[in-house]
Amino acid sequence: MENQISVKAFGLVAEKIGMNDFQMDNPGNPARFKQQLFERFPELKPLKFTLAINKKLAAEQTEIPQGAEVALLPPFSGG
C-alpha cells in the first residue's frame, strides 16, 4: 500500500531545491521527515524553515497522516 505525502516548498526553500512540490514516502513524523529531506537535499541543512502539515504548523512529535500535504515554510519577514 502506498503511503505518499505531497511536499510543497516555498520561498528560499523552493529556490534551494529547484522545485515547488514533489512526492515522497511518509516517514511518520517531522523529525524523520527532516532526516529524509536532508538526505535528499543536503543544501537545506543550513536553512531555518518551519513545517506545516495539512496547513497547520507541526510540532516535532506530530504524526504525519497518510496522504498529507507537508509545506516547507521559510522564515517570514514582516511588519
C-alpha contacts under 8 A as a table, 3 or more apart, distances in Angstrom:
res1	aa1	res2	aa2	distance
2	E	25	D	7.93
3	N	25	D	5.89
3	N	26	N	5.72
3	N	66	Q	5.70
3	N	67	G	6.52
4	Q	23	Q	6.41
4	Q	24	M	5.54
4	Q	25	D	4.56
4	Q	26	N	5.41
4	Q	66	Q	6.86
4	Q	67	G	5.73
4	Q	68	A	7.90
5	I	23	Q	5.73
5	I	24	M	5.65
5	I	25	D	6.12
5	I	26	N	5.55
5	I	66	Q	6.75
5	I	67	G	4.85
5	I	68	A	5.10
5	I	69	E	5.90
5	I	70	V	7.14
6	S	21	D	7.18
6	S	22	F	6.10
6	S	23	Q	4.76
6	S	24	M	6.78
6	S	67	G	7.01
6	S	68	A	6.30
6	S	69	E	4.69
6	S	70	V	6.15
7	V	21	D	5.39
7	V	22	F	5.33
7	V	23	Q	5.86
7	V	24	M	7.36
7	V	69	E	5.80
7	V	70	V	4.81
7	V	71	A	5.75
7	V	72	L	7.45
8	K	20	N	5.62
8	K	21	D	4.30
8	K	22	F	6.74
8	K	69	E	7.30
8	K	70	V	6.23
8	K	71	A	4.69
8	K	72	L	6.18
9	A	13	V	5.85
9	A	14	A	4.78
9	A	19	M	7.25
9	A	20	N	4.84
9	A	21	D	5.90
9	A	71	A	5.84
9	A	72	L	4.79
9	A	73	L	6.72
10	F	13	V	5.68
10	F	14	A	4.99
10	F	15	E	7.89
10	F	20	N	6.49
10	F	71	A	7.63
10	F	72	L	6.24
10	F	73	L	5.78
10	F	74	P	6.64
11	G	14	A	5.49
11	G	15	E	6.42
11	G	73	L	7.46
11	G	74	P	6.21
12	L	15	E	4.92
12	L	16	K	6.11
12	L	74	P	6.36
13	V	16	K	5.23
13	V	17	I	6.47
13	V	44	L	7.07
13	V	47	L	7.75
13	V	49	F	7.75
13	V	72	L	6.94
13	V	73	L	7.37
13	V	74	P	6.26
14	A	17	I	5.40
14	A	18	G	5.70
14	A	19	M	5.35
14	A	20	N	5.24
15	E	18	G	5.06
15	E	19	M	6.91
16	K	43	E	6.77
16	K	44	L	7.00
17	I	41	F	6.65
17	I	43	E	7.56
17	I	44	L	7.75
19	M	22	F	7.59
26	N	33	F	7.54
26	N	64	I	7.18
26	N	66	Q	6.97
27	P	30	P	7.85
27	P	32	R	5.68
27	P	33	F	5.41
27	P	36	Q	7.74
27	P	64	I	7.71
28	G	32	R	6.95
28	G	33	F	7.26
28	G	63	E	5.88
28	G	64	I	5.15
28	G	65	P	7.36
29	N	32	R	5.64
29	N	33	F	6.06
29	N	60	E	6.98
29	N	61	Q	6.40
29	N	62	T	5.95
29	N	63	E	4.93
29	N	64	I	5.28
30	P	33	F	4.74
30	P	34	K	6.06
30	P	51	L	7.58
30	P	58	A	7.40
30	P	59	A	7.36
30	P	60	E	5.27
30	P	61	Q	6.90
30	P	62	T	6.74
30	P	63	E	7.52
30	P	64	I	7.24
31	A	34	K	5.35
31	A	35	Q	6.37
31	A	60	E	5.83
31	A	61	Q	7.65
32	R	35	Q	4.93
32	R	36	Q	6.23
33	F	36	Q	5.26
33	F	37	L	6.03
34	K	37	L	4.82
34	K	38	F	6.01
35	Q	38	F	5.32
35	Q	39	E	6.34
36	Q	39	E	5.09
36	Q	40	R	6.27
37	L	40	R	5.17
37	L	41	F	5.81
37	L	42	P	7.70
38	F	41	F	4.89
38	F	42	P	4.67
38	F	43	E	7.47
38	F	44	L	6.28
38	F	45	K	6.06
39	E	42	P	5.76
41	F	44	L	5.87
41	F	45	K	7.93
42	P	45	K	5.67
43	E	46	P	7.02
44	L	47	L	5.33
45	K	48	K	7.98
48	K	74	P	6.68
48	K	75	P	6.82
49	F	72	L	6.40
49	F	73	L	5.36
49	F	74	P	4.47
49	F	75	P	5.88
50	T	57	L	7.37
50	T	58	A	7.83
50	T	72	L	5.92
50	T	73	L	4.97
50	T	74	P	6.36
50	T	75	P	7.36
51	L	57	L	5.99
51	L	58	A	5.64
51	L	70	V	6.66
51	L	71	A	5.67
51	L	72	L	5.09
51	L	73	L	6.14
52	A	55	K	5.44
52	A	56	K	4.96
52	A	57	L	4.12
52	A	58	A	5.16
52	A	70	V	5.59
52	A	71	A	5.02
52	A	72	L	6.75
52	A	73	L	7.37
53	I	56	K	5.28
53	I	57	L	6.29
53	I	58	A	5.94
53	I	64	I	6.96
53	I	68	A	6.66
53	I	69	E	5.84
53	I	70	V	4.60
53	I	71	A	6.48
54	N	68	A	6.01
54	N	69	E	5.09
54	N	70	V	6.24
54	N	71	A	7.86
55	K	69	E	7.70
55	K	70	V	7.74
55	K	71	A	7.46
58	A	62	T	6.05
59	A	62	T	5.33
64	I	68	A	6.58
65	P	68	A	5.46
